[in-house]
């Protein structure tokens, strides 16, 4: 039996959803990522690429290519949102690079996006570590996250977060015991496209009267402000995507402590021991559960997540174990996040640091 942090969290959220996804290995056909997942995937591309010292122009091209793939399968309603998300990620990328440039320069990359497997008697735990680096001679595990709000309370729950314990154990199993985990969190800017003034060829705003005629001052210069009393309105248009990228960059850079947070998280051996005790207990519950609906309880609080209905809701609501119709496919590997390994191991203990980086390793 194979477990990942994602599958364990799914079980804890809803037993029935775990059964459909990881026991039956069912996935809805042509299931498109939602906005949160799209932003997270693209942001991880940014974080990894900047850590590896990639050129921002190449990173931007890779991000745009990824969003163009999502756009090709998007509905009409999703298309504008996807374009806005792409512009937002590019603005975030430029601000992120500037905020963390000095700290990143002090890091020696050991590996990125590395898949691991911890084998136990009855099960194994797999996962993908975002990055491992050396900082001032210490081995440090890096975990990248994006969040709607990255305030102090975001970090409180990390003391009982099993993912950090699992990844720390995996690093130790590789012979690379980390001194701590550097939790790298970016708060999403949450900015939408706005209306902006229309400018003429000279860069002046355009103000029109009630008849649609442009208004000038007594000195013959274009008026620059609207007036409700006089019936003057400012001509506006929707913000362009490049302008949105610039606004995201300026907004995030103006308040870096709000949008960019890095915190060291330590793990004691006792915490790691407790973590695997919990996972062993979960395994025994799963392994002993018969193939009957009543043995896989449903959680109504999990029917919607991130604004979307659970893909299994239809036949789950009917309390059946079989999907109706042909909307679902059976996966060979339900842990799809592990299928593509882009690990670039640059140096193990006693290695040569970043000097061994394969410049063609990253799929640009």
N, C-alpha and C positions, 0 to 999 in steps of 0.2 A: 504494500500500500504506500502510495506516494502522497506526501502533503507539502503544501507551500504555505507561506504566511497568508496569501490570499484565500486559499481553500479553507484554512482554519478559521479565518475571520468570517467567511461565508457560512460555515457550520454554526458559529456562535451567533450569527445574525438570524439565520433561518435554516433549520435542519432540512426542511423539504427542498429548499433551493439548492442546498449542498447535494442532496440526493440526485436531483435532476441534472445538475452540472457535472458533478465529479464521480458519481456512481453510474448513472445512465449515460453520461458524457454527451448530453444534449446541448445544442446551441442553435439559436434561431438563425435561419439562413439570412445572409445579407444584413446582419446586425451591424448598424453603424455606430461608431463611437459618439457619445454625447459631447457637449461643449467642454465639460470638465475634463474628460479623458483626452480630448484633442489638445487642450492647453497643456495638460500634464506631459503628454508624449512629446510635443514640440519643445517644451521647456527642458525636458531631460536631454534632448538633442543639443540644445544650447549649452547646458551646464557641462555635459561631457566634452563637447567640442572645444569650449573655452579652456577647460582644464587641460586638454591635450595641446593647447596652443594653436588651434586652427585659426585661419584668417576669418574675420567677421563677414567678409563678402561671401566666402564659400559657405559659411554657416547660414547666412541669410538665404542663399540660393537653395540650400538643402531644406530649410524650413518652408520656403515658398513651394518647393516641389512636393513636400509632404502635404501641405494644405491643398495644393492643386489636385492631389489624388482624392482627398476627402471631398473636394468640391465637385469632382466628376460624378460622384455617386449621391450628391446632396439633393434634397428637395428644393423647390423654389424658395420656400420659407427659410431654409437653412443657409442658402447661398450667401446672403449678405452678412449673416453672423459669422460664417467661416472666414470671409475676407477680412472682417473686422478683427477676429481673433488672430489672424496672421499678422496684421499690422500691429496689434498689441504685443505679441510675442517678440517681434523685431524691436519695438521700443524698449521692452523689458530687457532684451539682450544687451543693448547698448548701455543702459543704465547699470545693469548687473556687472558688466565687464569693467566699467569705470569704478564702481564701488569696491569691487574685490580684486582689482588689478595687483595691488601690492602684496596682498596675502597669497594670491594664486602664484605669484612669481616665486614665493618661498617654498612651494610644494614640489616634491618629486613624486611623479606618478608611478605607482607600482602596477596597477591594472585598473581597467574600467569595464563595467558591464560583464562581470565574470560569473558564470553559472557554477554552483557548487552542489554537492550532495553529501548529506550526513546520514550514514547508514546505521540503523539499529537492528535488533534481532527481528522485530515484527514489522517494521516500517522504515521508510527513509524520508528525510526532509530535504527538499530542494529549494533553491532560490537564486536570485541574481543580485549580486552586490553592485551598487552604483559605482563605487570607486574605493580604492585604497591608495593612500599617499603617505609620504614621509614629511613631517613638519618638525624642524629642529632635531632631526635624528630619530623622532618617535614615529612608530607606525600608527596611522590613524585611519579608521573606517569612515567613509563619507556616505551620507544618505541624503539624497535630494528630494525635496517635497515642494509642492505648490499648495496654497491654502487660500480660502476666502478671507480668513482673518488670522494673522500670525502674531497675536498678542501673547503675553506671558502665559495665560491659561492654556494656550496650545501645547506648551511644553510640560505642563504638570502631569499629563497622562503618560508621558514617555517613561516614567519610572516603572510602569507596569506593562510597557509595550514589548510584546514577545518578539517582534521582528528584530529589534536591536540585540536581544539575547541570542537569537538564532544566528544572526549574522556574525556576532562576536565569536560564538562557538565555531562557526564555519571558518573564519579567519584563523583561529587558533589551530584548527585541524589541518590547515594548510601550512602550518609552521610560521604564521605571520600574526601572532597575537597582538591585537591592537591595544594601545594605551587608553584610548577612548574612542567614542563615535562623535564625529563632527556633523551635527544635524544642520543641514543647509536648507532654509525655508524661505520661499519667496511668496509674499502676499500678492494675489492678483490685483491689478489696479482697478478693475471694475468700471472702466470708463466706456461709455457708448459714443457712437458718432453724434456730433452736435451740429447745429446750424452755425455757419460762420459768414461774415460779411463778404459780399461779392466785391472784388476790386477791379478797377479799370486798368488800362495799360500803364498808368502812372503810379499804380499802387494805392489810389484813393478809393475810399468807400463810395458806394452809390446810394444816394437818398432820393426817393421819388415822392411826388405829391399825390393827391388822391386820383389824379388823372393819369398817373404813370409817367409823368414828365420829370426829368431829373431836376433837382433843386440846387441852385447856386447861391452863394452869399452875395452881399452887396458889392464885394470886391471882385466878383466874378469867379471865385474859387468854388469847387464842388463842396456842398455842405456835407459834414461828416457825422451828424447826429440826427436821430429821428425825433419827431415831436408829435405826440398824440393830439395835443390841442390844435396844432396847425394841419394835422392830417398827413404829416411826413412819415414815411416808413423807410426803414433800412433794408435794402435788397440783400437777401441771404441765400445761401446754398448749403447743401449738406457737406460736411467736412470730407476732404479727400482722404484716402487711405494713407498716403505719405504724411499728410498733416496729422493724422491720428497717431501714427508712429512717433512723430516728433512730440506730440502732446503727452503721450504715455511716458516717453523718455524724460521729459522735463518734470512731469508730475512725480515720478518715482525718484528721480535724482534730487528733487527739492526736499524730500523727506525719507532719506535712506533707512533710518532706524525703524520706520514703520513698515517698509516694503521688503527689506532684506535683513534676515536674521540668521546668525550662525551660533549655535550653542554646543558646548561639549557635554556629552552624556556618558556617564561612567556606568560600568556593569560589574557587580560583584559576582563571584563564583556561586554564591548562594542564590542570587537572582536567576542565574542561568540554570541552576539545578531545579529551581521551582518551575521555570518555564517548561523544561522538558518533562517534568512531572505532570503538568497540566496537559501537555500534548499527548502523553501516554494515556492519560485518562480519557481524552477525547477519542483517541484511536480505539480504545476498548469499547466505548459507546458505539462508534461507527461499525466496528467489525462484528459486533454482536447484534446489530439491528436487523430484524427480518425484513423481507421485501413486501411490506404492507404499509399502506398510507398512515395508519395510526401510529406506526413506529417512527415516523419522520414528522414531528410536529411542525405546524405552520406558525409563522409570526406575522400577524397582520401589519405590524409596524414596518415590515420589510417589503410590503406590496409596491410601494413607490420609493424611488431613490433618485436624487439629482433631477427631480422633475419628470421622471419616466416611470411607467408601469413596469413591474417585473416581467421579463419575457415569458415566464412560466405561468403567469397568472391565470390564463384561460383554463388549462386542464388542472391546475392546482385548485382553483375555485370549485371545480367539479369533483375534487377529491379523488382523482384518478392518478395512476402512475404512468399513463400512456398519453402522448400528445395526439391531438386530432388533426387530420390533414397532413400535408407535406411541408409545413412551415419550418420544420426543424431537421437538423442534420446530426449525425453521430460522429463525434470527433475521435480520432485515434489517441490524441493526447489532449485531455481537457485543460492542462496547464499551459495554455497558449503563450503566456508571457515568457516561457522558458525556451520556446522553440528556436529562436534566433539568438545565437551567442556571438557577440561582437567583441569578446574580450581581447584586449591587447595587453598581455603581460609584459611589462617593460623591464622589470628587474625583481628578482627574488632576493632573499637575504644574500648579501655579498655581491649583488649585481652592479650594473653600471648606470643605474638611474634612468633618466629620460633619454639617454643617448641611444638606446636601442629601439626607439619608436619607428614602426613601419609607417611611412607617410601615406601608403595606399590602404591602410587598414580601415579607415573610416569611409563608409559608402557615400561619398558626396555625389 
